[in-house]
């Protein structure tokens, strides 16, 4: 497990009763488009934290938590899409705004 106090600041992370962090407990709206947009926002959060903390291992920790969750729906699809867009260096604008308070990665400085 990656030990970083900033991890608890990610909007999709929750603290368990034993004090450890669950790195994948996203909100799951019923609307696919909103869930997908939220997943892209979550990806932007992870990428920004990785850059700000110089901690690329965070990526693997979150992916492991996603796999353990056993879910792959709108949120996870959006998360993977957001990562793919960033990794490919594409400049794709959101079609559907999410409810996240986090700016898209391209707009964050």
DSSP file (Angstrom, degrees, kcal/mol; ACC not computed):
  #  RESIDUE AA STRUCTURE BP1 BP2  ACC     N-H-->O    O-->H-N    N-H-->O    O-->H-N    TCO  KAPPA ALPHA  PHI   PSI    X-CA   Y-CA   Z-CA
    1    1 A X              0   0    0      0, 0.0     2,-0.4     0, 0.0    60,-0.0   0.000 360.0 360.0 360.0 137.0    0.0    0.0    0.0
    2    2 A X        -     0   0    0     55,-0.1     2,-0.8    56,-0.1     5,-0.0  -0.652 360.0-149.2 -78.9 130.8    1.2    3.4   -0.8
    3    3 A X        +     0   0    0     -2,-0.4     2,-0.3     4,-0.0     3,-0.1  -0.876  38.7 136.8-108.1 105.3    1.4    5.6    2.2
    4    4 A X    >   -     0   0    0     -2,-0.8     3,-1.6     1,-0.1     4,-0.4  -0.955  49.1-143.1-148.4 126.1    0.8    9.3    1.4
    5    5 A X  G >  S+     0   0    0     -2,-0.3     3,-0.7     1,-0.3     4,-0.2   0.781 100.3  64.6 -61.1 -25.2   -1.3   11.7    3.4
    6    6 A X  G >  S+     0   0    0      1,-0.2     3,-2.0     2,-0.2     4,-0.4   0.740  82.1  78.1 -70.4 -21.7   -2.5   13.3    0.2
    7    7 A X  G X  S+     0   0    0     -3,-1.6     3,-1.6     1,-0.3    -1,-0.2   0.862  85.4  60.6 -57.0 -36.7   -4.3   10.1   -0.9
    8    8 A X  G <  S+     0   0    0     -3,-0.7    -1,-0.3    -4,-0.4    -2,-0.2   0.687  94.3  66.6 -65.6 -15.9   -7.2   10.8    1.4
    9    9 A X  G <  S+     0   0    0     -3,-2.0    -1,-0.3    -4,-0.2    -2,-0.2   0.662  74.7 103.6 -79.2 -16.3   -7.8   14.1   -0.5
   10   10 A X  S X  S-     0   0    0     -3,-1.6     3,-1.7    -4,-0.4    32,-0.1  -0.483  76.9-132.3 -67.5 135.3   -8.8   12.2   -3.7
   11   11 A X  T 3  S+     0   0    0      1,-0.3    -1,-0.1    -2,-0.2    31,-0.1   0.683 103.0  51.3 -67.1 -17.4  -12.6   12.4   -4.0
   12   12 A X  T 3  S+     0   0    0     11,-0.1    13,-3.1    14,-0.1     2,-0.4   0.300  91.9  93.7-101.6   9.1  -12.9    8.6   -4.7
   13   13 A X    <   -     0   0    0     -3,-1.7     2,-0.3    11,-0.2    10,-0.2  -0.837  51.7-174.7-103.9 138.1  -10.9    7.5   -1.6
   14   14 A X  E     -A   22   0A   0      8,-1.9     8,-3.2    -2,-0.4     2,-0.5  -0.932  24.8-119.6-128.3 156.3  -12.5    6.6    1.7
   15   15 A X  E     -A   21   0A   0     -2,-0.3     6,-0.2     6,-0.2     5,-0.1  -0.818  27.3-139.7 -95.2 129.9  -11.0    5.7    5.1
   16   16 A X    >   -     0   0    0      4,-3.4     3,-1.9    -2,-0.5    -1,-0.0  -0.324  29.8-101.0 -79.2 168.4  -12.0    2.3    6.4
   17   17 A X  T 3  S+     0   0    0      1,-0.3    -1,-0.1     2,-0.1    -2,-0.0   0.815 123.2  57.6 -60.0 -31.3  -12.8    1.6   10.1
   18   18 A X  T 3  S-     0   0    0      2,-0.1    -1,-0.3     1,-0.1     3,-0.1   0.442 121.2-107.6 -81.9   2.3   -9.3    0.2   10.6
   19   19 A X  S <  S+     0   0    0     -3,-1.9    -2,-0.1     1,-0.3     2,-0.1   0.278  80.6 123.3  93.4 -11.5   -7.7    3.5    9.4
   20   20 A X        -     0   0    0     -5,-0.1    -4,-3.4     1,-0.1     2,-0.4  -0.389  61.9-112.8 -79.3 163.3   -6.5    2.2    6.0
   21   21 A X  E     -A   15   0A   0     -6,-0.2     2,-0.7    -3,-0.1    -6,-0.2  -0.791   9.9-147.2-100.9 138.3   -7.6    3.8    2.8
   22   22 A X  E     -A   14   0A   0     -8,-3.2    -8,-1.9    -2,-0.4     3,-0.3  -0.925  13.6-158.9 -97.5 115.3   -9.8    2.2    0.2
   23   23 A X  S    S+     0   0    0     -2,-0.7     2,-0.2     1,-0.2    43,-0.1   0.375  76.1  46.5 -83.0   5.2   -8.4    3.7   -3.1
   24   24 A X        +     0   0    0     41,-0.1    -1,-0.2   -10,-0.1   -11,-0.2  -0.592  57.8 124.3-149.9  87.4  -11.6    3.1   -5.1
   25   25 A X        +     0   0    0    -13,-3.1     3,-0.1    -3,-0.3    -1,-0.1  -0.513  39.4 174.4-134.3  64.7  -15.0    4.0   -3.7
   26   26 A X        -     0   0    0      1,-0.1     2,-0.2   -12,-0.0   -14,-0.1  -0.246  39.2 -99.6 -73.5 159.6  -16.3    6.3   -6.4
   27   27 A X        -     0   0    0    -16,-0.1     2,-0.4     1,-0.1    -1,-0.1  -0.517  35.1-152.5 -66.8 146.1  -19.8    7.8   -6.5
   28   28 A X        -     0   0    0     -2,-0.2     7,-0.1    -3,-0.1    -1,-0.1  -0.708  10.7-169.0-129.2  82.4  -21.9    5.8   -8.9
   29   29 A X        -     0   0    0     -2,-0.4    46,-0.1     2,-0.1     6,-0.1  -0.317  27.7-127.0 -66.1 153.9  -24.7    7.9  -10.5
   30   30 A X  S    S+     0   0    0      4,-0.1     2,-0.5     5,-0.0    -1,-0.1   0.793  89.3  87.9 -70.6 -28.2  -27.3    6.0  -12.5
   31   31 A X  S  > S-     0   0    0      1,-0.2     4,-2.6     2,-0.0     5,-0.2  -0.625  70.1-152.1 -77.7 118.7  -26.8    8.2  -15.6
   32   32 A X  H  > S+     0   0    0     -2,-0.5     4,-3.0     1,-0.2     5,-0.2   0.900  92.9  53.0 -58.8 -44.1  -24.0    6.6  -17.7
   33   33 A X  H  > S+     0   0    0      1,-0.2     4,-2.1     2,-0.2    -1,-0.2   0.899 112.2  44.7 -62.1 -40.8  -22.9    9.9  -19.2
   34   34 A X  H  > S+     0   0    0      2,-0.2     4,-2.5     1,-0.2    -1,-0.2   0.918 113.4  50.5 -68.4 -42.8  -22.5   11.5  -15.8
   35   35 A X  H  X S+     0   0    0     -4,-2.6     4,-2.2     1,-0.2    -2,-0.2   0.914 111.2  49.3 -60.2 -42.7  -20.7    8.4  -14.4
   36   36 A X  H  X S+     0   0    0     -4,-3.0     4,-1.9     2,-0.2    -1,-0.2   0.913 110.8  49.0 -63.8 -43.8  -18.3    8.4  -17.3
   37   37 A X  H  X S+     0   0    0     -4,-2.1     4,-2.0    -5,-0.2    -1,-0.2   0.884 110.0  52.2 -63.7 -38.3  -17.6   12.1  -16.9
   38   38 A X  H  X S+     0   0    0     -4,-2.5     4,-2.6     1,-0.2    -1,-0.2   0.907 106.3  54.0 -64.3 -40.8  -16.9   11.6  -13.2
   39   39 A X  H  X S+     0   0    0     -4,-2.2     4,-2.1     1,-0.2    -1,-0.2   0.892 107.3  50.6 -59.6 -40.0  -14.5    8.7  -14.1
   40   40 A X  H  X S+     0   0    0     -4,-1.9     4,-2.1     2,-0.2    -1,-0.2   0.885 109.7  50.9 -65.0 -37.7  -12.6   11.1  -16.3
   41   41 A X  H  X S+     0   0    0     -4,-2.0     4,-2.2     2,-0.2    -2,-0.2   0.910 108.0  52.1 -64.1 -41.3  -12.5   13.6  -13.5
   42   42 A X  H  X S+     0   0    0     -4,-2.6     4,-2.3     1,-0.2    -2,-0.2   0.899 107.9  52.1 -61.6 -40.0  -11.1   10.9  -11.2
   43   43 A X  H  X S+     0   0    0     -4,-2.1     4,-2.8     1,-0.2     5,-0.2   0.917 107.8  51.6 -61.3 -42.7   -8.4   10.1  -13.7
   44   44 A X  H  X S+     0   0    0     -4,-2.1     4,-2.5     1,-0.2    -2,-0.2   0.890 108.5  51.9 -61.7 -39.0   -7.5   13.8  -13.8
   45   45 A X  H  X S+     0   0    0     -4,-2.2     4,-2.5     2,-0.2    -1,-0.2   0.938 111.4  46.3 -61.8 -46.7   -7.2   13.8  -10.0
   46   46 A X  H  X S+     0   0    0     -4,-2.3     4,-2.9     2,-0.2    -2,-0.2   0.937 113.7  48.0 -62.7 -47.1   -4.9   10.8  -10.0
   47   47 A X  H  X S+     0   0    0     -4,-2.8     4,-2.2     1,-0.2    -1,-0.2   0.911 112.5  48.8 -62.1 -42.1   -2.7   12.2  -12.8
   48   48 A X  H  X S+     0   0    0     -4,-2.5     4,-2.8    -5,-0.2    -1,-0.2   0.912 112.8  47.6 -64.9 -41.6   -2.4   15.6  -11.1
   49   49 A X  H  X S+     0   0    0     -4,-2.5     4,-2.4     2,-0.2     6,-0.3   0.905 109.8  53.3 -66.0 -39.8   -1.5   13.9   -7.8
   50   50 A X  H  X>S+     0   0    0     -4,-2.9     5,-1.6    -5,-0.2     4,-0.9   0.921 113.9  42.9 -59.0 -42.8    1.0   11.7   -9.5
   51   51 A X  H  <5S+     0   0    0     -4,-2.2     3,-0.3    -5,-0.2    -2,-0.2   0.923 115.4  48.0 -69.3 -44.1    2.7   14.8  -11.0
   52   52 A X  H  <5S+     0   0    0     -4,-2.8    -2,-0.2     1,-0.2    -1,-0.2   0.806 122.8  33.2 -68.8 -30.0    2.5   16.9   -7.9
   53   53 A X  H  <5S-     0   0    0     -4,-2.4    -1,-0.2    -5,-0.2    -2,-0.2   0.434 100.7-127.3-104.7  -1.9    3.9   14.2   -5.6
   54   54 A X  T  <5 +     0   0    0     -4,-0.9     2,-0.4    -3,-0.3    -3,-0.2   0.932  65.9 136.6  52.8  48.1    6.2   12.6   -8.2
   55   55 A X    > < +     0   0    0     -5,-1.6     3,-1.6    -6,-0.3     4,-0.3  -0.692  24.3 166.2-129.7  77.4    4.6    9.3   -7.3
   56   56 A X  T >> S+     0   0    0     -2,-0.4     3,-1.3     1,-0.3     4,-0.6   0.704  70.7  76.8 -66.9 -17.7    3.8    7.2  -10.4
   57   57 A X  H 3> S+     0   0    0      1,-0.3     4,-1.8     2,-0.2    -1,-0.3   0.720  77.6  75.8 -64.3 -19.1    3.2    4.1   -8.2
   58   58 A X  H <> S+     0   0    0     -3,-1.6     4,-2.4     1,-0.2    -1,-0.3   0.872  86.7  61.3 -59.0 -36.6   -0.2    5.7   -7.3
   59   59 A X  H <> S+     0   0    0     -3,-1.3     4,-2.4    -4,-0.3    -1,-0.2   0.941 105.8  44.3 -55.2 -51.2   -1.4    4.6  -10.8
   60   60 A X  H  X S+     0   0    0     -4,-0.6     4,-2.5     1,-0.2    -1,-0.2   0.869 111.0  54.7 -63.6 -37.4   -0.9    0.9  -10.1
   61   61 A X  H  X S+     0   0    0     -4,-1.8     4,-1.8     2,-0.2    -1,-0.2   0.903 111.0  44.7 -64.9 -40.7   -2.4    1.2   -6.6
   62   62 A X  H  X S+     0   0    0     -4,-2.4     4,-2.4     2,-0.2    -2,-0.2   0.919 112.7  51.0 -70.3 -42.6   -5.6    2.7   -7.9
   63   63 A X  H  X S+     0   0    0     -4,-2.4     4,-2.5    -5,-0.2    -2,-0.2   0.913 109.4  51.5 -60.1 -42.1   -5.8    0.2  -10.8
   64   64 A X  H  X S+     0   0    0     -4,-2.5     4,-2.4     1,-0.2    -1,-0.2   0.906 109.9  49.6 -60.7 -41.2   -5.4   -2.6   -8.3
   65   65 A X  H  X S+     0   0    0     -4,-1.8     4,-1.5     2,-0.2    -2,-0.2   0.877 109.5  51.7 -66.2 -37.4   -8.2   -1.2   -6.2
   66   66 A X  H  X>S+     0   0    0     -4,-2.4     4,-0.8     2,-0.2     5,-0.7   0.940 110.5  47.9 -63.5 -46.4  -10.4   -1.0   -9.3
   67   67 A X  H ><5S+     0   0    0     -4,-2.5     3,-1.0     1,-0.2    -2,-0.2   0.921 111.1  51.1 -60.3 -44.5   -9.7   -4.6  -10.1
   68   68 A X  H 3<5S+     0   0    0     -4,-2.4    -1,-0.2     1,-0.2    -2,-0.2   0.793 100.0  64.5 -63.9 -27.8  -10.5   -5.6   -6.5
   69   69 A X  H 3<5S-     0   0    0     -4,-1.5    -1,-0.2    -3,-0.3    -2,-0.2   0.780  95.2-142.8 -67.7 -25.1  -13.8   -3.7   -6.6
   70   70 A X  T <<5 +     0   0    0     -3,-1.0     2,-0.4    -4,-0.8    -3,-0.1   0.593  59.3 120.4  74.3   9.6  -15.1   -6.1   -9.3
   71   71 A X      < +     0   0    0     -5,-0.7    -1,-0.3     2,-0.0     2,-0.1  -0.840  31.7 168.9-107.9 143.0  -16.9   -3.3  -11.0
   72   72 A X        +     0   0    0     -2,-0.4     2,-0.2    -3,-0.1    -5,-0.0  -0.617  35.6 116.7-149.9  88.6  -16.4   -2.0  -14.6
   73   73 A X  S  > S-     0   0    0     -2,-0.1     4,-2.9   -38,-0.1     5,-0.3  -0.423  80.3 -43.9-132.3-154.6  -19.1    0.4  -15.5
   74   74 A X  H  > S+     0   0    0      1,-0.2     4,-2.5     2,-0.2     5,-0.2   0.839 131.7  49.3 -51.7 -43.4  -19.4    4.0  -16.5
   75   75 A X  H  > S+     0   0    0      2,-0.2     4,-2.3     1,-0.2    -1,-0.2   0.942 115.6  42.1 -65.1 -47.8  -17.1    5.4  -13.8
   76   76 A X  H  > S+     0   0    0      2,-0.2     4,-2.6     1,-0.2     5,-0.2   0.882 113.8  52.5 -67.9 -37.7  -14.3    2.9  -14.6
   77   77 A X  H  X S+     0   0    0     -4,-2.9     4,-2.4     1,-0.2    -1,-0.2   0.929 111.9  46.1 -63.3 -44.2  -14.8    3.3  -18.3
   78   78 A X  H  X S+     0   0    0     -4,-2.5     4,-2.9    -5,-0.3    -2,-0.2   0.883 110.5  54.1 -63.8 -38.6  -14.5    7.1  -18.0
   79   79 A X  H  X S+     0   0    0     -4,-2.3     4,-2.2     2,-0.2    -2,-0.2   0.946 111.9  43.4 -59.9 -49.6  -11.5    6.7  -15.7
   80   80 A X  H  X S+     0   0    0     -4,-2.6     4,-2.6     1,-0.2    -2,-0.2   0.884 113.7  51.8 -65.3 -38.1   -9.6    4.5  -18.3
   81   81 A X  H  X S+     0   0    0     -4,-2.4     4,-2.8    -5,-0.2     5,-0.2   0.933 108.8  50.7 -62.8 -45.4  -10.7    6.9  -21.1
   82   82 A X  H  X S+     0   0    0     -4,-2.9     4,-1.9     1,-0.2    -2,-0.2   0.900 112.3  46.5 -59.8 -41.9   -9.4    9.9  -19.2
   83   83 A X  H  X S+     0   0    0     -4,-2.2     4,-2.9     2,-0.2     5,-0.2   0.918 112.3  50.8 -65.7 -42.8   -6.0    8.1  -18.6
   84   84 A X  H  X S+     0   0    0     -4,-2.6     4,-2.4     1,-0.2     6,-0.2   0.907 108.8  50.7 -62.5 -42.4   -5.9    7.1  -22.2
   85   85 A X  H  X>S+     0   0    0     -4,-2.8     5,-2.2     2,-0.2     4,-0.7   0.928 113.9  45.0 -60.3 -45.3   -6.5   10.6  -23.5
   86   86 A X  H ><5S+     0   0    0     -4,-1.9     3,-0.8    -5,-0.2    -2,-0.2   0.927 113.8  48.6 -66.3 -44.4   -3.8   12.0  -21.3
   87   87 A X  H 3<5S+     0   0    0     -4,-2.9    -1,-0.2     1,-0.2    -2,-0.2   0.852 112.7  48.6 -64.9 -34.0   -1.3    9.3  -22.2
   88   88 A X  H 3<5S-     0   0    0     -4,-2.4    -1,-0.2    -5,-0.2    -2,-0.2   0.567 110.0-124.1 -82.3  -8.3   -2.0    9.7  -25.9
   89   89 A X  T <<5 +     0   0    0     -3,-0.8    -3,-0.2    -4,-0.7     2,-0.2   0.773  55.6 156.3  72.5  25.6   -1.6   13.5  -25.6
   90   90 A X      < -     0   0    0     -5,-2.2     2,-0.6    -6,-0.2    -1,-0.2  -0.494  42.1-140.9 -84.0 154.7   -5.1   14.1  -27.1
   91   91 A X        +     0   0    0     -2,-0.2     2,-0.5     2,-0.0    -5,-0.0  -0.777  35.4 163.3-116.0  84.2   -7.0   17.3  -26.5
   92   92 A X        -     0   0    0     -2,-0.6     2,-0.2     0, 0.0     3,-0.0  -0.902  26.5-144.9-108.7 126.4  -10.6   16.0  -26.1
   93   93 A X        -     0   0    0     -2,-0.5     2,-0.2     1,-0.1    -2,-0.0  -0.565  28.8 -98.9 -85.8 152.4  -13.2   18.3  -24.5
   94   94 A X        -     0   0    0     -2,-0.2     3,-0.1     1,-0.2    -1,-0.1  -0.479  22.8-164.4 -70.5 136.2  -16.0   16.9  -22.3
   95   95 A X  S    S+     0   0    0      1,-0.3     2,-0.5    -2,-0.2    -1,-0.2   0.789  84.7  35.5 -85.0 -33.0  -19.3   16.4  -24.0
   96   96 A X  S    S-     0   0    0    -63,-0.1    -1,-0.3   -62,-0.0     2,-0.1  -0.980  84.7-133.3-124.5 121.1  -21.1   16.1  -20.6
   97   97 A X        -     0   0    0     -2,-0.5     2,-0.1    -3,-0.1   -60,-0.1  -0.453  23.4-140.4 -69.7 145.6  -20.0   18.1  -17.6
   98   98 A X        -     0   0    0    -61,-0.2   -63,-0.1    -2,-0.1    -1,-0.1  -0.371  18.4-115.6 -95.3-179.6  -19.6   16.1  -14.4
   99   99 A X  S    S+     0   0    0    -65,-0.2     2,-0.1    -2,-0.1    -1,-0.1   0.361  74.7 120.7 -96.8   3.8  -20.5   17.1  -10.9
  100  100 A X        -     0   0    0      1,-0.1    -2,-0.1     2,-0.1   -62,-0.0  -0.360  59.9-145.7 -69.6 147.5  -16.9   17.0   -9.7
  101  101 A X  S    S+     0   0    0      2,-0.1     2,-0.3    -2,-0.1    -1,-0.1   0.528  73.0 100.5 -86.4  -7.3  -15.4   20.1   -8.3
  102  102 A X  S    S-     0   0    0      1,-0.1     2,-0.1     6,-0.0    -2,-0.1  -0.596  75.2-125.0 -80.5 136.6  -12.0   19.2   -9.8
  103  103 A X        -     0   0    0     -2,-0.3     5,-0.1     1,-0.1    -2,-0.1  -0.425  37.5 -90.3 -73.2 156.0  -11.0   20.9  -13.0
  104  104 A X    >>  -     0   0    0      1,-0.1     3,-1.3    -2,-0.1     4,-1.0  -0.336  41.3-110.6 -59.7 151.8  -10.1   18.8  -16.0
  105  105 A X  G >4 S+     0   0    0      1,-0.3     3,-0.8     2,-0.2    -1,-0.1   0.872 117.4  57.3 -55.6 -41.7   -6.4   18.0  -16.0
  106  106 A X  G 34 S+     0   0    0      1,-0.3    -1,-0.3     3,-0.0    -2,-0.0   0.789 110.4  44.9 -62.8 -26.3   -5.8   20.2  -19.1
  107  107 A X  G <4 S+     0   0    0     -3,-1.3    -1,-0.3     2,-0.0     2,-0.3   0.604  94.8  94.5 -91.8 -13.1   -7.2   23.1  -17.2
  108  108 A X    <<        0   0    0     -4,-1.0    -6,-0.0    -3,-0.8    -4,-0.0  -0.566 360.0 360.0 -81.8 141.0   -5.3   22.5  -13.9
  109  109 A X              0   0    0     -2,-0.3    -1,-0.1     0, 0.0    -4,-0.0   0.380 360.0 360.0-129.4 360.0   -2.1   24.2  -13.4
